[in-house]
Amino acid sequence: MEQPKMATREEVMQALAQVMDPELGKDIVKLGMVKSVDVDGDAVRVEVQLTTPACPLKHVIRRDVEAAVKSVPGVASVTVELGASVTSRPKEKGERLPTVRNVIAVGAGKGGVGKSTVAVNLAVALAKNGARVGLLDADLHGPSVPMMLGLANGRVETIQVGDQELMAPLEAHGLKFFSMGLLLGAGDAVVWRGPMLHKAITQFLEDVYWGDLDYLVVDLPPGTGDVQISLASLVPISSAVVVTTPQDIAFADVRRAVKMFEITKVPVMGLVENMASFSCPGCGTIHHPFGAGRVRELAEGIGLALLGEIPLDPRVSTNGDLGIPIVIADPDGLPALALARLAGTVAARQSVLNMGPG
């Protein structure tokens, strides 16, 4: 009696070489994402290492891996295990934050567009997906992150790291964060100019023990001032996300913010449209009070991607005031779902940027 054909590891690997990462546009074997293949009779187990735990298309990769392996003669069952290892651009010797894989700046051309809300919820959403995340509140004149994370009265402690005494970031909702607000008393104001601001940002990068992070999200102050220039000169910024609202007056300032990032050689990943729409609480109809599709059209006009559209919902600011980001307070609501999608998009696009051209 003829024995049934048994699949080989080589045949499975050949099949996996046909599976493409939908974001990176290369096959998962060439990308080194296949970490192990075990063939036991007619059963195959494949371990795939994604480039980020926040991969928005992980279900597509799982499906394609299962289909490819099942197509190999002699395979009856397939088990796919997905892990993640966040990518980073090559590090240069002596640069600051050597244990931080990606620094993602969140900026805005003007105030009042919800930049800090987007930065906080983006960071928390990345952490919820299993990434190691830090959040640096670089808005030195208006530090709002401690309140939005529920630690407005938090204070900084120091820790000994080797022969250095460093400031320890506080932890909330699964991430580490640091802010000028943690160093100020109630009602204190920062009335500093360029050199002092530069020194403060330098200390937040060098004298805070961030540890190993996949992403350090930086909440920049609005506009195109000293802090943005200092940050870009002190540490390689992996990418920038620019937040805007749909009004033309807000978008006029977006162009200035984008230009500033171009001058400082920071790759602009794309735009986030905040307060894009709202859902009628009575009938559920989606309304666009400032017009639909305007930001997407304008973004495409300057060659940028629209990374996400966040709806207007009073619960976002209400929960922010209570120190509970909306992705925690109401994870199944429309704003939280939009912010979770944004986190996945940002993580995936950062992986693409890290891979470089080709």
N, C-alpha and C positions, 0 to 999 in steps of 0.2 A: 504494500500500500504506500502510495507516494506521500511523503511528509509535506504538510502545508509550508508555504514559503514564509520565512522569518525575515522581518525587516532588519536592516543594519543601521548602525548609527550614521554611517556615511550617507545612506539614502535619506535618512531623516534630515540631516544637515543640508543636503541638496534641496529638499523640499522647503526648508526654512529659508533658504537663500532667495526664494521667490516671494517672501513676505516683506512688504515695504512698510517702513515707518511713515505714516501719513503726513507727519509734520516735517521730518527731516528729508524725505524723498529718497532714501537709500534703503537697501535691504538690511534686515536686522542682524544677519550674520556678518556682513561687512562692517556694520556699526559696532560690533562686539557686544551686542545686547543678549545674545544667547549664552547663558552662563553654564548650563549643563544640559545634557541629553542622556536619559537613562532608558534603555530598551530592555524590557523584561518579558520575553515571549512576544505576545501580541499587544502588550500594554507599553505605552511610551509616556514618560514624564519629561516635560520641558520646563526649564527655569529661564525666564526672560527678565532682564534687568532694564527697566525703563529709565529714561533720562531725567525724570522727575516724578515724585509721588502724586503730583497734581496733574498728571497727563490727562487731558480731556478726552482722548481717544483710546484709552486703555482697553475699553470693551471691543473696539475695532481690531486692535492688535491681538487680543485674546481669541476673537472669532477667527481671524485669518490664520493664526498659528494652528488652531484646532483643525481647520479645514485643510491646511497644507499637509499636516502630519497624517490625517486620516486618509489622504489620497495615496499614501505610500502602501503598496501591496504588503499584506501581512500585518497591518496595524488594525486592531479592533477597538482600542480605547486610548484616549489621550487625556492626560492631566497637565494643565498649564498653570504654573505658579509665577505670579508677577511680583517682582521686587522693584526697587528704585535706587538709583545712585545719581544724584544731581550733578549735572555737568558744570564745568567752569572753563573760562578761557585760560590759556597758559599764564602762570604767575611769573613775575619777574623778581629776581633776588633783591631783597631789601625793601620791597614795597609794603605799605601799611596794610593791615588786615589780611595777613597771609592765610588765616584759617577761615576766611569768609569766601565762599565760592562765587557769589554774585551780589553786587550792590545795585539795587534798583531804586532810582530816584523818582519820586512822585511830585510833580510840579504843576503850576498853573500860572497863566499870565496875569491873573487878577485874583483878589480875594473874594470870598463869598460864593465860590462855586462848589464847595463841598470837598475840597482836596484832602483835608485831614480825615474826613469820614471815609473817603475812598481808600486812603493809605492804610488806616487802621483796619478796615474790614478786609482789604486785600491781604495784609499780613496775617490776620487771624485765619482767613480762609486757607491760605497756604499751610499754616500750622495744623489746621484741622485735617488736612490731607496727609499729614505725616512728615512734612518738611521741618527742618530746624530753622527757625525764623527769628530774626531780631528786627526791632523797629526803632530807628533813631529819629527823634523829634528835633529837626534842625531849624524849626521856626522859633528862633531864640526870643524874638520880641512878643510872640503870641503863642506860647507853648500850651496846646490844648490836649495833647495825647494822654497825660496822666488822668485827667478827668474822664476822657472817653474810654479808658481802660479800667476805671473804677478805683484808681489809686491816687486821687488828687492830693491826699495827705501823706503819700509815701515819701520816704526819705532815703537817701543813699548811704550805704555802708561800704566800707573798704574791705578788701580781701588780699591775702598775701599770695602772689603767684611767682614762684621762684624767689628771686631777690627783689621783686617789685611789689609795691603796695598800690593796687589798682582799685578803681571804683567798680562796684558790682551792679550790673543792670538789674532792675526789678523784673519780676515775672508775673504775667497775667494772661489768662485765656490761652495758655500754651505757647506763649512767646516771651522773649526777653525784650525789654525796652529801656530807653534812657531819654531824658528830657531835661532841659533847663528848668522846667517847672518843678523838678524834684529838688532843685538847689535853692529855690526862691521861697520866701515867706509869703503869706497871704497878702495880696495887694502890692507886692514888690514889682517894680518895672525895670526892664533892661533898657538902658539908654546908652547903648554902645554904638560905635562906628566901626569902620573897616578893620583896623588892626586888632581890636578887642574881639570882634566877631570871628576873625580868622583864628585867633588863639583859642577861643572856646571850641570851635569845630575841631581844631587839632587835638585838643584834650579829649573830646568825645570819641575820637578815633583811636588815640594812642593810650589814653589813661583809663579807658573802660574795658573791662575784661569780657569781650563778646564771646570768646570760645569758638568752637566749631559751628559754623552756620552755613546752611544752604543758600539762604537769602537774607540780606540786610536791606530792608525797605527804609528809605529815607524820606520823611515828610519835609519837603522844602518849604520855606516861606514863599508867599506869592510874589510874582514879579521876577525881575532879572537883576538882583542886587549882589551884594558882597558875599553872602553865604553861598549862593550857587557857584560863584567863581572860585571861592575858597575850597569848597568840597571837590570840585573838578580838578583843582590843582593838587590836592592832597592825596586822593585815592582814585584809582581807575574805576569809573562808574560803568557798570556793565550795560545799562540802558536807562532810558528815561520814559516815563509815562506822563502825559500831559492831560490834565482834567479841565473840562470846560462845560458850560451850559449852552443850550441851543441858541441864545440870543446873539445877534451879529456883533454887538458891542463886546461880548465875552470872547468871541472868536477872533476879533481884531487883536486882542492881547495874546491869543494863542500863537499867532505868527511871530510875535516878539519872543515868546518863550522858546519856540522851536529854533529861532535864529540864534538865541543865546546858547542853546545846547550844541548847535552846529559849530559856533565859534569856539566853544570849549571842548570840541571833539567828543561829545557824548552821543552815542547812537540813540535816536528817538524811536522807540518801539511803536508808538502810535498814540491815539487819543482815546479818552474815555468821556462819553457824553453823560453827564449827571443831570438829574431832574428831567429826563427825556420825555417822560409821560406819566400819567397817573391813572389808576383804576377807580372808576366810580364806585363808592362803597354801596350804593343802592342797587345798581344794575350790573356792575362788573365790566361796563364798557371801558375800553382803553382810550384815553384822550391824550392828544399832544398839544398842550397849550401854547407852545412856541413853534409849532410846525414839525412835521415828520420828515426825516431824511435830510434835513438841512446840514447837520454836522457831518454826516457821511459824505455828502456831496462836496462840502468844503474841504474835508480831510483828503479826499481823493484828488482834489484840485491842487493840493500842495504835496502830493505823493506820499501820504501817510495812511496807515490802516486805522479803522475805527475798531478798537479793541472790545468795547462793550457799551451798552446803553443801560443806565441805571434809572429805574423809575422813581418818581417823586412820591414819598410816603412819609407822613408825619411821625410814624413810629421809628424811623431811622434816627431823627434828631432827638426824639424823646428818650429812646434807649441809649443813645450816645451820651446824653446828659446824666443818665443813671449809671454809666460806666459799663454797659452791656452792649457790645457791638451787635448790629442787627443780624449778622450771620450766626450769632449765638442765641440771641433773643427769639428770633423767628426764622429758623433755618429753611422752612418750607414756604415762606412768603416770597412775593415777586422780587423785592429788592435783594434779599439774601441769595436767591437763586441766580439773579443777574450778577451779583458780586462773586459768587462761587464760580460761575462760568468765566468771569473776568480773570480770576486767579488761575484757572486752568489754561486760559489763552496766554496769559503773561508767562507762565512757567514753560509752556510749549514753545513760544516764540523766543524765549531766552535760550532754550536749548538749541534752537536753530541758529541764533546769533553766535553762540559759543562754538558751533561746528565750523563756522566761517564759510567762505565761498567754496563752491566745488562740491 
